[in-house]
């Protein structure tokens, strides 16, 4: 007799998370999840009241991943544009579906750069006013998101050294436009 495979709550949630990462949250159905863990739908419903519970817990985990991205961008050591480009592009590359779901397909991407530390740094280092700093910051964030979309869609590869060099060049160009 073949060994019985034990399906538990954690295994189901891990499979749901992996399915969401590959295909999006909407892909989490009982049948797809059962196929993912090579079982019938019965173990899923034995462990959860309904699929809504699985989706809710998986969504919370995905929100934590996105929250950690936002937290990384707000750290003091990541106030420079090279670090921000690297972090966002790496996420766009490694979490292609989640990036699209959180950033490309809705307005969540606008909330990525809420930290004002970078603008304050620009005012101090470039000796410009807050309006100019805000304009520079906005243009650089457009550039960062543009690069992230290119990486996410596969138009360019995630290459940290290349991105760092290009980000520095774009920053120098943007400074020349706004700082008189």
For each residue, the residues with C-beta under 8 A, 3 or more apart:
1:
2:
3:
4:
5: 38 39
6:
7: 11 12 37 39 43 44 47
8: 11 12 47
9: 12 13 47 48
10: 13 14
11: 7 8 14 15 37
12: 7 8 9 15 16 33 37 43 44 47 48 54
13: 9 10 16 17 54 57 58 61
14: 10 11 17 18
15: 11 12 18 19 33 36 37
16: 12 13 19 20 28 33 36 54 55 57 58
17: 13 14 20 21 58 61 62
18: 14 15 21 22 36
19: 15 16 22 23 27 28 32 33 36
20: 16 17 23 24 25 27 28 58 62 97 98
21: 17 18 95 97 98
22: 18 19 27 97
23: 19 20 26 27 32 97
24: 20 27 97 100 101
25: 20 28 55 58 59 62 101
26: 23
27: 19 20 22 23 24 32
28: 16 19 20 25 32 33 51 54 55 58
29: 32 33 51
30: 33 34 41 44 45 51
31: 34 35 41
32: 19 23 27 28 29 35 36
33: 12 15 16 19 28 29 30 36 37 41 44 51 54
34: 30 31 37 38 39 40 41 43 44
35: 31 32 38
36: 15 16 18 19 32 33
37: 7 11 12 15 33 34 43
38: 5 34 35
39: 5 7 34 42 43 44
40: 34 43
41: 30 31 33 34 44 45
42: 39 45 46
43: 7 12 34 37 39 40 46 47
44: 7 12 30 33 34 39 41 47 48 51 54
45: 30 41 42 48 50
46: 42 43
47: 7 8 9 12 43 44
48: 9 12 44 45 51 53 54
49: 52 53
50: 45 53 54
51: 28 29 30 33 44 48 54 55
52: 49 55 56
53: 48 49 50 56 57
54: 12 13 16 28 33 44 48 50 51 57 58
55: 16 25 28 51 52 58 59
56: 52 53 59 60
57: 13 16 53 54 60 61
58: 13 16 17 20 25 28 54 55 61 62
59: 25 55 56 62 63
60: 56 57 63 64
61: 13 17 57 58 64 65
62: 17 20 25 58 59 65 66 98
63: 59 60 66 67
64: 60 61 67 68
65: 61 62 68 69 95 98
66: 62 63 69 70 98 102 108
67: 63 64 70 71
68: 64 65 71 72
69: 65 66 72 73 87 88 91 112
70: 66 67 73 74 111 112 114
71: 67 68 74 75
72: 68 69 75 78 87
73: 69 70 78 84 87 88 112 113 115
74: 70 71 78 114 115 117
75: 71 72 78 79
76: 79 117
77: 83
78: 72 73 74 75 83 84 87
79: 75 76 83 115 117 118 121
80: 83 84 118 121
81: 84 85 118 140 144 167 171
82: 85 86 163 164 167 168
83: 77 78 79 80 86 87
84: 73 78 80 81 87 88 113 118 140 141 144
85: 81 82 88 89 143 144 147 163 164 167
86: 82 83 89 90 160 163 164
87: 69 72 73 78 83 84 90 91
88: 69 73 84 85 91 92 112 144 145 147 148
89: 85 86 92 93 144 147 148 151 158 163
90: 86 87 93 94 158 160
91: 69 87 88 94 95 98 99 148
92: 88 89 95 96 99 103 148 149 151 152 158
93: 89 90 96 151 152 158
94: 90 91
95: 21 65 91 92 98 99
96: 92 93 99 100 152
97: 20 21 22 23 24 100 101
98: 20 21 62 65 66 91 95 101 102
99: 91 92 95 96 102 103 104 148 152
100: 24 96 97 103 104 105 152
101: 24 25 97 98 104 105 106
102: 66 98 99 105 106 108 109
103: 92 99 100 106 108 109 112 145 148
104: 99 100 101 109 149 152
105: 100 101 102
106: 101 102 103 109
107: 110 111
108: 66 102 103 111 112
109: 102 103 104 106 112 145
110: 107
111: 70 107 108 114
112: 69 70 73 88 103 108 109 141
113: 73 84 118 137 141 144
114: 70 74 111
115: 73 74 79 118
116: 119 120
117: 74 76 79 120 121
118: 79 80 81 84 113 115 121 122 137
119: 116 122 123 130 133 134 137
120: 116 117 123 124 133
121: 79 80 117 118 124 125
122: 118 119 125 126 128 132 133 136 137
123: 119 120 126 127 128 129 130 133
124: 120 121 127
125: 121 122
126: 122 123 132 133 136 175 179
127: 123 124
128: 122 123 132 133 136 178 179
129: 123 132 133
130: 119 123 133 134
131: 134 135
132: 122 126 128 129 135 136 178 179
133: 119 120 122 123 126 128 129 130 136 137
134: 119 130 131 137 138
135: 131 132 138 139 178
136: 122 126 128 132 133 139 140 174 175 178 179
137: 113 118 119 122 133 134 140 141
138: 134 135 141 142
139: 135 136 142 143 174 177 178
140: 81 84 136 137 143 144 167 170 171 174
141: 84 112 113 137 138 144 145
142: 138 139 145 146
143: 85 139 140 146 147 167 170 174
144: 81 84 85 88 89 113 140 141 147 148 167
145: 88 103 109 141 142 148 149
146: 142 143 149 150
147: 85 88 89 143 144 150 151 156 163 166 167
148: 88 89 91 92 99 103 144 145 151 152
149: 92 104 145 146 152 153
150: 146 147 153 155 156
151: 89 92 93 147 148 154 155 156 157 158
152: 92 93 96 99 100 104 148 149
153: 149 150
154: 151
155: 150 151
156: 147 150 151 159
157: 151
158: 89 90 92 93 151 163
159: 156 162 163
160: 86 90 163 164
161: 164 165
162: 159 165 166
163: 82 85 86 89 147 158 159 160 166 167
164: 82 85 86 160 161 167 168
165: 161 162 168 169
166: 147 162 163 169 170
167: 81 82 85 140 143 144 147 163 164 170 171
168: 82 164 165 171 172
169: 165 166 172 173
170: 140 143 166 167 173 174
171: 81 140 167 168 174 175
172: 168 169 175 176
173: 169 170 176 177
174: 136 139 140 143 170 171 177 178
175: 126 136 171 172 178 179
176: 172 173 179
177: 139 173 174
178: 128 132 135 136 139 174 175
179: 126 128 132 136 175 176
180:
